[in-house]
Amino acid sequence: MSVLPASLVAEVLKKTVTGHEALGGGTYNTLHRVALSDGGRVILKLAPDKDAARLTYEGELLVNEDEFYRCAGGATGVPVPEVLHLAADSLLMSELPGDPWAASAAGMGDAEHDRLRHELGALVAELHTVTGTRFGYPSEAVPTAPTWRAAFGEMLEAVLGDAERFGARLPVSVERVRALVRGAAPALDEVTVPALVHFDLWQGNILLDGPPGERRIGGIIDGERMFWGDPLAEFVSLNLFGEPEDDQALLAGYRAGGGDTGFDAAARLRMALYRCYLYLIMLVEGVPRGYPPARSAVTRRTAGPALILALGLISTSTS
């Protein structure tokens, strides 16, 4: 592995590589920053071995990430990496300025935080103006579909199948989840246009650039978990265990960017469905990845009760 990133980049770009370093933070693919003789730097993402255990939707994640960057970068002003090369097991892209928001959050003042959340909200609204032709994951690791109800059904069934296949510990039975979601599925028919959804917009995937007090968003990265679907799903990853109203600055920015924040009862029901999907992923993925017991226990203590609450909302809304 110590030679591969350098040789791969040199071959693709036809440039001399002067060094590279592994970057942390990834939980599935691995990242390398590669320095070039002309002073530039690029980012190389490498997929795990083909025989590595994984969730169904994680097949060919780099295809999803490539599509996210190409679509967002080609149709919006959202700062995303430029794709330089895509192969079966690697994605080469430009490096964006800044460091992950998560690294700066502790020392950030309230005024700067709110300004940046407003900026992020406007960028997310712009992302959601990009539309596709089918619903679901571009990689087709989970089949796409012409309707959101059908595509989301495939997505949820895939992770429930993974839970059974890997013997994941869930706070509720797979059959109970299936039954509740089946009853709520008609609510998904309101979504008729496949929008570009990142679905992993936690602070580690948002780059901030500039000195403290004057930082701006330098990039949106790690688009590998994107799908074409309901823009409302984005608010699940933006506020993992809360409600959209918990982040008023972000909502104001989203409205300023043209996004709709009129969350009626049908919208709340759909968001509950998307929370279930994301919490299930969190609860299941640790098994094939071999997370240590302490980490898995923390996930069960957080995502487990949150899953039960979301399912309770679905049950109440459809009874």
C-alpha positions as CSV (number, residue, x, y, z in Angstrom):
1,M,0.0,0.0,0.0
2,S,2.9,2.4,0.6
3,V,3.8,2.4,-3.1
4,L,0.4,2.0,-4.7
5,P,-1.0,5.5,-4.2
6,A,2.1,7.2,-5.7
7,S,2.4,4.9,-8.6
8,L,-1.3,5.0,-9.4
9,V,-1.4,8.8,-9.4
10,A,1.8,9.1,-11.5
11,E,0.4,6.8,-14.1
12,V,-3.0,8.5,-14.3
13,L,-1.8,12.1,-14.3
14,K,1.5,11.5,-16.1
15,K,3.2,13.6,-13.4
16,T,6.0,13.0,-10.9
17,V,4.8,12.3,-7.4
18,T,7.0,13.7,-4.6
19,G,5.2,12.1,-1.6
20,H,2.0,11.0,-0.1
21,E,0.3,10.6,3.3
22,A,-2.6,8.5,4.5
23,L,-5.5,10.5,5.8
24,G,-7.6,9.4,8.7
25,G,-11.3,9.8,9.3
26,G,-12.7,7.3,6.8
27,T,-14.7,4.3,8.0
28,Y,-14.9,2.3,4.7
29,N,-12.7,3.6,1.9
30,T,-9.2,4.9,2.6
31,L,-7.8,8.3,1.7
32,H,-4.4,9.5,0.6
33,R,-3.1,13.0,0.0
34,V,-0.6,12.9,-2.9
35,A,1.9,15.7,-3.6
36,L,3.0,16.4,-7.1
37,S,6.3,17.9,-8.4
38,D,4.5,21.0,-9.8
39,G,3.4,21.9,-6.3
40,G,-0.1,20.6,-6.6
41,R,-1.8,18.0,-4.4
42,V,-4.6,15.6,-5.1
43,I,-6.7,13.2,-3.1
44,L,-6.9,9.5,-3.9
45,K,-9.7,7.4,-2.4
46,L,-9.2,3.6,-2.5
47,A,-12.0,1.0,-2.0
48,P,-11.5,-2.0,0.2
49,D,-10.7,-5.4,-1.3
50,K,-13.6,-6.9,-3.3
51,D,-14.0,-9.8,-0.8
52,A,-14.3,-7.5,2.2
53,A,-17.6,-7.8,4.1
54,R,-19.9,-4.8,3.5
55,L,-23.5,-3.7,3.5
56,T,-25.3,-4.2,0.2
57,Y,-25.6,-0.5,-0.7
58,E,-21.9,-0.1,-0.2
59,G,-21.1,-2.0,-3.4
60,E,-19.2,0.5,-5.7
61,L,-19.6,3.5,-3.5
62,L,-17.0,5.3,-5.6
63,V,-19.5,5.3,-8.5
64,N,-21.9,7.3,-6.3
65,E,-19.2,9.7,-5.2
66,D,-18.1,10.3,-8.8
67,E,-21.7,11.1,-9.8
68,F,-22.2,13.4,-6.9
69,Y,-19.2,15.5,-7.7
70,R,-19.8,15.6,-11.4
71,C,-23.5,16.6,-11.0
72,A,-23.0,19.1,-8.1
73,G,-19.9,20.6,-9.7
74,G,-21.4,20.9,-13.1
75,A,-24.7,22.5,-12.2
76,T,-24.2,24.5,-9.0
77,G,-21.8,26.8,-7.3
78,V,-21.3,24.3,-4.4
79,P,-17.6,23.7,-3.8
80,V,-16.9,20.0,-4.5
81,P,-13.8,18.2,-5.7
82,E,-13.1,17.9,-9.4
83,V,-13.0,14.2,-10.5
84,L,-9.7,13.5,-12.2
85,H,-10.1,9.7,-12.7
86,L,-12.5,7.0,-11.7
87,A,-11.6,3.3,-11.7
88,A,-13.2,0.2,-10.3
89,D,-11.3,0.5,-7.0
90,S,-10.1,4.1,-6.9
91,L,-11.2,7.7,-7.3
92,L,-8.8,10.5,-7.9
93,M,-9.9,14.1,-7.3
94,S,-8.7,17.6,-6.7
95,E,-7.9,18.7,-3.1
96,L,-10.2,21.5,-1.7
97,P,-9.0,24.1,0.7
98,G,-9.7,23.9,4.4
99,D,-10.1,21.4,7.3
100,P,-13.1,19.4,8.5
101,W,-15.5,21.5,10.5
102,A,-15.4,18.9,13.2
103,A,-11.8,19.9,13.9
104,S,-12.8,23.5,14.5
105,A,-16.1,23.2,16.2
106,A,-14.9,23.2,19.8
107,G,-13.3,26.7,19.6
108,M,-15.9,28.3,17.3
109,G,-18.0,31.3,18.6
110,D,-21.8,31.3,18.3
111,A,-21.9,34.1,15.7
112,E,-19.5,32.3,13.3
113,H,-21.2,29.0,13.9
114,D,-24.6,30.5,12.9
115,R,-23.2,32.3,9.9
116,L,-21.6,29.1,8.6
117,R,-24.8,27.0,9.2
118,H,-26.7,29.6,7.2
119,E,-24.1,29.4,4.4
120,L,-24.4,25.6,4.6
121,G,-28.2,25.7,4.4
122,A,-28.0,27.8,1.2
123,L,-25.5,25.4,-0.4
124,V,-27.7,22.4,0.5
125,A,-30.7,24.1,-1.1
126,E,-28.6,24.6,-4.2
127,L,-27.7,20.9,-4.3
128,H,-31.3,20.0,-4.2
129,T,-32.0,21.9,-7.4
130,V,-30.0,19.2,-9.3
131,T,-32.3,16.5,-10.5
132,G,-31.8,13.0,-12.0
133,T,-33.8,10.6,-14.1
134,R,-34.3,7.7,-11.6
135,F,-34.5,7.3,-7.9
136,G,-31.9,5.5,-5.8
137,Y,-28.1,4.9,-5.8
138,P,-26.3,5.5,-9.1
139,S,-24.1,2.4,-8.5
140,E,-27.2,0.2,-8.7
141,A,-25.8,-1.9,-5.8
142,V,-29.4,-1.5,-4.7
143,P,-31.7,-1.4,-7.8
144,T,-32.9,2.1,-8.8
145,A,-36.5,2.6,-9.7
146,P,-38.8,5.1,-11.5
147,T,-40.6,6.0,-8.3
148,W,-39.3,7.0,-4.9
149,R,-41.6,4.6,-3.1
150,A,-40.1,1.7,-5.0
151,A,-36.5,2.9,-4.7
152,F,-36.7,3.6,-1.0
153,G,-38.4,0.2,-0.5
154,E,-35.4,-1.4,-2.2
155,M,-33.0,0.6,-0.1
156,L,-34.7,-0.3,3.2
157,E,-35.1,-3.9,2.3
158,A,-31.4,-4.1,1.5
159,V,-30.3,-2.9,4.9
160,L,-32.9,-5.1,6.7
161,G,-31.5,-8.1,4.7
162,D,-28.0,-7.1,5.8
163,A,-29.2,-7.0,9.4
164,E,-30.4,-10.6,9.0
165,R,-27.3,-11.7,7.1
166,F,-24.9,-10.3,9.7
167,G,-26.9,-11.1,12.7
168,A,-27.0,-7.5,13.9
169,R,-28.5,-6.7,17.3
170,L,-31.5,-4.4,16.7
171,P,-33.9,-3.1,19.4
172,V,-36.9,-4.2,17.3
173,S,-37.5,-7.1,14.9
174,V,-36.8,-6.8,11.2
175,E,-40.4,-7.9,10.5
176,R,-41.8,-5.2,12.7
177,V,-39.8,-2.6,10.8
178,R,-41.0,-4.0,7.5
179,A,-44.6,-3.9,8.6
180,L,-44.5,-0.3,9.9
181,V,-42.7,1.0,6.8
182,R,-45.1,-0.8,4.5
183,G,-48.0,1.0,6.2
184,A,-46.3,4.4,5.7
185,A,-45.1,3.8,2.1
186,P,-47.9,5.8,0.4
187,A,-46.4,9.0,2.0
188,L,-43.4,8.5,-0.3
189,D,-45.6,9.0,-3.4
190,E,-45.5,12.8,-2.8
191,V,-41.9,12.8,-4.0
192,T,-42.0,12.8,-7.8
193,V,-38.6,14.4,-8.8
194,P,-35.3,12.7,-7.9
195,A,-33.2,15.4,-6.2
196,L,-29.5,15.2,-5.4
197,V,-29.1,14.1,-1.8
198,H,-25.7,13.9,-0.1
199,F,-27.1,12.1,3.0
200,D,-23.9,12.3,5.1
201,L,-23.5,16.0,5.9
202,W,-22.0,15.7,9.4
203,Q,-19.3,18.1,10.3
204,G,-16.5,15.8,9.2
205,N,-17.6,16.1,5.6
206,I,-17.7,19.9,5.5
207,L,-14.4,21.7,5.0
208,L,-13.9,25.2,6.5
209,D,-11.3,27.6,5.1
210,G,-9.9,30.8,6.5
211,P,-8.8,32.1,9.9
212,P,-11.0,31.8,13.1
213,G,-13.9,34.3,12.9
214,E,-13.6,34.6,9.1
215,R,-14.0,31.0,8.0
216,R,-16.1,30.0,5.0
217,I,-17.2,26.7,3.7
218,G,-14.3,25.5,1.5
219,G,-15.9,22.2,0.3
220,I,-18.5,19.5,0.6
221,I,-16.7,16.1,0.4
222,D,-17.4,12.4,0.8
223,G,-20.4,12.2,-1.5
224,E,-20.2,8.4,-1.7
225,R,-23.5,7.8,0.2
226,M,-25.5,10.1,-2.1
227,F,-28.7,9.1,-3.8
228,W,-31.4,10.5,-6.0
229,G,-34.4,11.0,-3.8
230,D,-36.4,13.2,-1.4
231,P,-34.6,16.4,-0.3
232,L,-36.1,16.0,3.1
233,A,-33.8,13.1,3.7
234,E,-30.9,15.6,3.9
235,F,-32.2,17.0,7.2
236,V,-31.6,13.6,8.9
237,S,-27.9,13.7,8.4
238,L,-27.7,17.4,9.1
239,N,-29.2,16.9,12.5
240,L,-28.7,13.2,13.3
241,F,-30.7,12.9,16.5
242,G,-32.7,16.1,16.5
243,E,-35.4,18.0,14.5
244,P,-34.7,20.5,11.7
245,E,-36.0,23.3,13.9
246,D,-33.0,22.7,16.3
247,D,-30.8,24.4,13.6
248,Q,-32.6,27.7,12.9
249,A,-29.6,29.2,11.1
250,L,-29.4,26.3,8.7
251,L,-33.1,26.5,8.0
252,A,-32.9,30.2,7.3
253,G,-30.0,29.6,4.9
254,Y,-32.0,26.8,3.2
255,R,-35.0,29.1,2.7
256,A,-32.7,31.9,1.5
257,G,-31.4,29.4,-1.1
258,G,-34.9,28.6,-2.3
259,G,-35.5,25.5,-0.2
260,D,-38.9,24.6,1.3
261,T,-39.1,24.3,5.0
262,G,-42.8,23.9,5.3
263,F,-42.7,20.6,7.2
264,D,-46.3,19.4,7.4
265,A,-47.4,16.1,8.8
266,A,-46.6,14.2,5.6
267,A,-43.1,15.6,5.6
268,R,-42.6,14.6,9.2
269,L,-43.7,11.1,8.4
270,R,-41.2,10.8,5.5
271,M,-38.4,12.2,7.7
272,A,-39.2,9.5,10.2
273,L,-38.8,6.9,7.5
274,Y,-35.4,8.3,6.5
275,R,-34.3,8.3,10.1
276,C,-35.2,4.7,10.4
277,Y,-33.1,3.9,7.4
278,L,-30.0,5.8,8.6
279,Y,-30.3,4.4,12.2
280,L,-30.5,0.9,10.8
281,I,-27.4,1.5,8.7
282,M,-25.6,2.7,11.9
283,L,-26.7,-0.3,13.9
284,V,-25.8,-2.9,11.2
285,E,-22.6,-1.6,9.6
286,G,-20.5,-2.2,12.7
287,V,-20.8,-5.9,12.3
288,P,-19.1,-6.4,8.9
289,R,-16.6,-3.6,9.8
290,G,-15.7,-5.3,13.0
291,Y,-16.2,-2.3,15.3
292,P,-14.9,-2.9,18.9
293,P,-17.5,-3.8,21.5
294,A,-17.3,-0.4,23.2
295,R,-18.0,1.5,19.9
296,S,-20.9,-0.8,19.1
297,A,-22.4,-0.3,22.5
298,V,-22.3,3.5,22.1
299,T,-24.1,3.2,18.8
300,R,-26.8,0.9,20.3
301,R,-27.3,3.4,23.2
302,T,-27.8,6.3,20.7
303,A,-29.2,5.0,17.5
304,G,-31.3,2.2,19.1
305,P,-33.6,4.5,21.1
306,A,-33.7,6.9,18.2
307,L,-34.9,4.1,15.9
308,I,-37.6,3.2,18.3
309,L,-38.8,6.8,18.5
310,A,-38.9,7.1,14.7
311,L,-40.9,3.9,14.4
312,G,-43.2,5.1,17.1
313,L,-43.9,8.3,15.1
314,I,-44.6,6.1,12.0
315,S,-46.9,3.9,13.9
316,T,-48.9,6.8,15.4
317,S,-49.1,8.6,12.0
318,T,-50.4,5.5,10.1
319,S,-52.8,4.1,12.7
